Amino acid sequence: MPITPVGKVWMDGDLVDWGDAKVHVLSHAMHYGSGVFEGIRCYETARGSAVWHLDEHIRRLFRSAKLYHLDIPFSAEALSEAVKETIRANELSACYIRPLVFRGYGEMGVNPLSAPVNVVIAVWPWGAYLGEQALEQGVRVKISSWRRNDQNALPAAAKATGQYINGVLAKIEAIKAGYDEAIMLNQMGFITDGTGENVFVVRQGVLLTPPTQSGCLDGITRATIMSIARDLGYEVREENLVRTDLYNADEAFFTGTAAEVTPVREVDDRVVGEGTRGPVTKEIQGTFFAATKGEIEQYASWLAPVQ
Ligand SMILES: Cc1ncc(COP(=O)(O)O)c(C=O)c1O
């Protein structure tokens, strides 16, 4: 998806012009994928712009950094404030937010420990990740022939830049075969997640999603949807799933900051349920979008006002 340039990028404490937000080609992260990042959204609400689950995202950024012994030279509070400052500086009412912490320029070789740590926050307007139409009609998915990174090779608990080359392989395979997205299995053959989304299945009114032990990302939207679904009276279970659970589901959908709640209408050329957004998906998606707009008082604390 193309990036829409805006005015300023936050770099190591300063707001710099979009065109000046550059790094050296010999930066450590360019060669070894030694960075950690987040994807966050800011939504427009009746009370002004607000960042969705800001604290959770910043906490996950710090957990990812800890795993790689990356010492972030800012506090969580300072980074949360910097996110809001960057949105204000760009005068955006709704946007995608990309904080990135990476090993910078100065050291070469795999040992990253002496390389400097840089922090950037970029924001830009970003629509529906899998397309506007997909939110209603759903996407076509392929179970990838590429397995998800094993937990003891590259830990799913970290949202690290280098780890995404695994998803890149799966995404390319799916796109070249004419699908919209890929879902990866773990080494045991259980479902993990999409290349940028968690997966839910609806079977006889019960919601099922793989446990984080499967190797999926501990998605913040996944947790949000589990809360919303339980509040709506649905039973939600974290269970290992195999590919046929997707083929035979009544409904299936993706969750993610970028993808929000996107129905899955087909998996490996098998139509899922009625082949369109099912009634449970529709109810949950509707509640999710209403919550992001600040329309549900019960979920107001999930929104951090930008002003
Ligand atoms: C591999 C993967 N799975 C799941 C997700 C969904 O996570 P979240 O809801 O926190 O955005 C993402 C996106 O961050 C992801 O990259």
Ligand as a Chemical Component Dictionary entry (heavy atoms), coordinates in Angstrom:
data_LIG
# 
_chem_comp.id                   LIG 
_chem_comp.type                 NON-POLYMER 
_chem_comp.pdbx_formal_charge   0 
_chem_comp.three_letter_code    LIG 
# 
loop_
_chem_comp_atom.comp_id 
_chem_comp_atom.atom_id 
_chem_comp_atom.alt_atom_id 
_chem_comp_atom.type_symbol 
_chem_comp_atom.charge 
_chem_comp_atom.model_Cartn_x 
_chem_comp_atom.model_Cartn_y 
_chem_comp_atom.model_Cartn_z 
_chem_comp_atom.pdbx_ordinal 
LIG C1 C1 C 0 1.912  -11.274 12.417 1  
LIG C2 C2 C 0 0.844  -10.446 13.026 2  
LIG N1 N1 N 0 -0.192 -11.048 13.635 3  
LIG C3 C3 C 0 -1.184 -10.341 14.196 4  
LIG C4 C4 C 0 -1.192 -8.949  14.179 5  
LIG C5 C5 C 0 -2.310 -8.184  14.826 6  
LIG O1 O1 O 0 -1.844 -7.555  15.989 7  
LIG P1 P1 P 0 -2.486 -6.212  16.538 8  
LIG O2 O2 O 0 -3.926 -6.471  16.726 9  
LIG O3 O3 O 0 -1.784 -5.960  17.821 10 
LIG O4 O4 O 0 -2.227 -5.163  15.519 11 
LIG C6 C6 C 0 -0.123 -8.275  13.564 12 
LIG C7 C7 C 0 -0.089 -6.807  13.523 13 
LIG O5 O5 O 0 0.525  -6.176  14.327 14 
LIG C8 C8 C 0 0.922  -9.037  12.993 15 
LIG O6 O6 O 0 1.938  -8.427  12.399 16 
# 
loop_
_chem_comp_bond.comp_id 
_chem_comp_bond.atom_id_1 
_chem_comp_bond.atom_id_2 
_chem_comp_bond.value_order 
_chem_comp_bond.pdbx_ordinal 
LIG C1 C2 SING 1  
LIG C2 N1 SING 2  
LIG C2 C8 DOUB 3  
LIG N1 C3 DOUB 4  
LIG C3 C4 SING 5  
LIG C4 C5 SING 6  
LIG C4 C6 DOUB 7  
LIG C5 O1 SING 8  
LIG O1 P1 SING 9  
LIG P1 O2 DOUB 10 
LIG P1 O3 SING 11 
LIG P1 O4 SING 12 
LIG C6 C7 SING 13 
LIG C6 C8 SING 14 
LIG C7 O5 DOUB 15 
LIG C8 O6 SING 16 
# 
